[in-house]
Amino acid sequence: MQQGIEQGYSLTEIRDYIDDTYSRFGVKPTPAPYPPEETP
């Protein structure tokens, strides 16, 4: 296990989790410089 990844999550799992979270709120994940709740 690599240092800094104490939970053992892989980057792919993290991206999938983020995509699922965005989808749950009906917001499409984009590389925006502000939080999704502030997206116009």
Sequence and secondary structure as in RCSB ss.txt:
>XXXX:A:sequence
MQQGIEQGYSLTEIRDYIDDTYSRFGVKPTPAPYPPEETP
>XXXX:A:secstr
  TT TT   HHHHHHHHHHHHHHTT      SS GGG  
